[in-house]
Amino acid sequence: MITTNTSSENWDLYRKVTHCLVGHTRLLLSYSGGLDSTVLLDILTRLKNNSDHFTLSPFMLRAIYIHHGISNYSDEWASHCFNQCKIRGIPFSVIHINCYNTENKQRNIEALARNLRYKKLYNRLNSKEILLTAHHMNDQVESLFLALKRGSGPSGLSGMSKNALYANKYRLLRPLLDCSREQLEIYAYKKKLVWIEDDTNTDTRFDRNFLRIKILPSIYQRWPCFNQVVARTAQLCRDQENLLNELLSESFQKLIDESDGSLLFIPLFQYSIPKRQALLRRWLSHLSMKMPSYQLINRIWKEVVLSRKDATPILQLDKYLCRRFREKLYILPVNMRCSLNRIELSWNIIHNVFILPYNLGKLIYQPLSINEHVPKNPFDLHLNIDSSLNTSHDVFEKYKKVLTHCFVRSPKSDEKISIIFGNIDGLLYILGRNRGRHLKKIWQELGVPPWLRSRIPLLFYNKTLITAIGVFITQNGKITSKENTLWKISWLQDIISYKIFKNSVRYHLE
Ligand SMILES: Nc1ncnc2c1ncn2[C@@H]1O[C@H](COP(=O)(O)OP(=O)(O)OP(=O)(O)O)[C@@H](O)[C@H]1O
């Protein structure tokens, strides 16, 4: 068993890690096998085996290596990590990710690998478990330089945080953030640790390596405390940001619509430019988006908000789109740029589950007898977000799974069921309205944004439209007192996740 030598030069490292871990009893180390995470693995193992010595509560520790499949050495590194954990008695696993998936072809491989890695790690966290990475002070300096290069404001210059919460549920700790790389190297040599050197770390085509190898050494030579000073600057910027968050929280809550993540932009016209920009930035960060540059924030304002009233502006922000509809701004997945082609599919009712195309989720029908289940209002539409189904971590996480129900009459024995997407001709008579209207007019009246219109399944019995699922029901879909049964149709959406139906629900209930 590895014992603890708390000599004074190590004491500072143990103290900082211990301080960060207080109150956490289940730890998952993101372990790359490099010097930094090997030092953290070693310290954690020693703390775990001697927790009373450090007045820490006993904790559970396991480690994961992410096999990105980018380097030819990934297999060797994975087995190195396995061995290092084995000698320390730490449970270990490897997760493979595929950065060369065709969908990802065009993107910056380094950033892509990082995003996929975090996504996998967050998904692997057990209940009450927190993630640890081995970022240190020199990483923080590099991050700040990169933020300067991107033209970020105080939030980008806040750098990484020692204790961060993502998507309101995943806790990430960086216990070595106040320690210099030099300190970690001294520890590693003293303890005779074994680690791997990533061959790509010397490739100065990557910005981070360029800074680490070409720029920062001369800065550290001239100003030995440079990294501590930069860390302090980052902390000051973070404090400012937190203060601003506090001060803007009330205004922000009035603008954000939590049901779909959209932002009401009309009130922004009354605010000063800095306040407006700060609120727009908070909106993007609220959706867990990477902090955009000031230039991009200005483009959202000029090209999306201020575009002509009759225009349909679209601004692409990495893999998302910023769009405007009526008085609100929306962030959408990039695949929502175009509307879908008209398509007609038949639903064989032997199967009560129908998988929708374009990743739109699935429909489920359930025949009910009127006696068994009478909705308060037969034309009632219910909505609820099924949060238990959320597992992934991205901008749309909170809005990812939406379950919509509607109640319509059952089909007659000679009626064939089909699902149609896209526009349909002729006047429609919907519940709650006397006059007939064209579909486009109905979408407008119900406030359905244009990008969703071709993605809403239209349920037909023969050639008769019964319901636009979750949005409206036609007179032909009405449940009458003569009938014994009704259909409950549920739509579980995978990708689109907008509770746009809110308004139409209210409308039907009135
Ligand atoms: N392949 C990996 N598997 C598991 N964890 C890893 C892996 N690579 C890096 N990490 C974790 O991320 C930390 C930062 O590593 P590194 O600086 O190389 O990553 P990066 O890609 O620059 O990410 P970041 O931008 O988050 O710093 C490491 O200390 C380690 O905890």
The ligand as an SDF file (V2000), in Angstrom:
LIG
                    3D

 31 33  0  0  0  0  0  0  0  0999 V2000
   -8.0050   11.1110  -22.5410 N   0  0  0  0  0  0  0  0  0  0  0  0
   -8.3800   11.5700  -21.3560 C   0  0  0  0  0  0  0  0  0  0  0  0
   -9.0950   10.7710  -20.5380 N   0  0  0  0  0  0  0  0  0  0  0  0
   -9.5010   11.1990  -19.3200 C   0  0  0  0  0  0  0  0  0  0  0  0
   -9.2440   12.4320  -18.8720 N   0  0  0  0  0  0  0  0  0  0  0  0
   -8.5300   13.2760  -19.6300 C   0  0  0  0  0  0  0  0  0  0  0  0
   -8.0690   12.9010  -20.9210 C   0  0  0  0  0  0  0  0  0  0  0  0
   -7.3980   13.9430  -21.4530 N   0  0  0  0  0  0  0  0  0  0  0  0
   -7.4500   14.9320  -20.5490 C   0  0  0  0  0  0  0  0  0  0  0  0
   -8.1240   14.5520  -19.4500 N   0  0  0  0  0  0  0  0  0  0  0  0
   -8.4350   15.3480  -18.2360 C   0  0  0  0  0  0  0  0  0  0  0  0
   -8.5120   16.7170  -18.5980 O   0  0  0  0  0  0  0  0  0  0  0  0
   -7.5260   17.4680  -17.9150 C   0  0  0  0  0  0  0  0  0  0  0  0
   -6.9850   18.5320  -18.8610 C   0  0  0  0  0  0  0  0  0  0  0  0
   -6.2700   17.9050  -19.8600 O   0  0  0  0  0  0  0  0  0  0  0  0
   -5.6870   18.6760  -21.0850 P   0  0  0  0  0  0  0  0  0  0  0  0
   -5.2300   20.0160  -20.6380 O   0  0  0  0  0  0  0  0  0  0  0  0
   -4.7880   17.7970  -21.8480 O   0  0  0  0  0  0  0  0  0  0  0  0
   -7.0320   18.7060  -21.8630 O   0  0  0  0  0  0  0  0  0  0  0  0
   -7.6100   19.7240  -22.8800 P   0  0  0  0  0  0  0  0  0  0  0  0
   -8.0520   18.9110  -24.0410 O   0  0  0  0  0  0  0  0  0  0  0  0
   -6.7210   20.8560  -23.0910 O   0  0  0  0  0  0  0  0  0  0  0  0
   -8.8990   20.0930  -22.0380 O   0  0  0  0  0  0  0  0  0  0  0  0
   -9.2560   21.4330  -21.3210 P   0  0  0  0  0  0  0  0  0  0  0  0
   -9.5110   22.4600  -22.3540 O   0  0  0  0  0  0  0  0  0  0  0  0
  -10.4920   21.0510  -20.5270 O   0  0  0  0  0  0  0  0  0  0  0  0
   -8.0500   21.7840  -20.4920 O   0  0  0  0  0  0  0  0  0  0  0  0
   -6.5050   16.4340  -17.5060 C   0  0  0  0  0  0  0  0  0  0  0  0
   -5.8080   16.8720  -16.3720 O   0  0  0  0  0  0  0  0  0  0  0  0
   -7.3430   15.2270  -17.2080 C   0  0  0  0  0  0  0  0  0  0  0  0
   -7.9210   15.3300  -15.9180 O   0  0  0  0  0  0  0  0  0  0  0  0
  1  2  1  0
  2  3  1  0
  2  7  2  0
  3  4  2  0
  4  5  1  0
  5  6  2  0
  6  7  1  0
  6 10  1  0
  7  8  1  0
  8  9  2  0
  9 10  1  0
 10 11  1  0
 11 12  1  0
 11 30  1  0
 12 13  1  0
 13 14  1  0
 13 28  1  0
 14 15  1  0
 15 16  1  0
 16 17  2  0
 16 18  1  0
 16 19  1  0
 19 20  1  0
 20 21  2  0
 20 22  1  0
 20 23  1  0
 23 24  1  0
 24 25  2  0
 24 26  1  0
 24 27  1  0
 28 29  1  0
 28 30  1  0
 30 31  1  0
M  END
$$$$
